[in-house]
Amino acid sequence: MIGQFKFCSIAMDESTDINDTAQLVLFIRGVDENIEITEELACMRSLKGTTKGCDIFREFQEGLLTLKVPITNICNITTDGAPNMTGKKIWISWIPGTMLFFYIASRCSV
């Protein structure tokens, strides 16, 4: 179903799991040719070695290839704005026609 999206947006984040392995998570929301909207956890990819912007970009591209999502179908990408999520030269800006959004996640102690 994901590969059939005409347009989609991606939210992604990098975090470390209980085994101290960095994981990149991609959530996708897309619309198909029947204007049906779907949102789901698209994939989770382990980051080996470092978690620099170039490493995240590589896993991002591999995730899209696995999902069969053409990079040209992506309208926007949302990250937390951390330097490793955008890269030193903001790699996300290399994707033509894509808007970049940052979200601010806060933790509340109750």
Secondary structure, DSSP 8 states (H G I E B T S, - for coil): -GGG-SEEEEEEEEEE-TTS-EEEEEEEEEE-TT--EEEEEEEEEEE-S---HHHHHHHHHHHHHHHT--GGGEEEEEE---HHHHTTTTGGGGSTT-EEEE--------
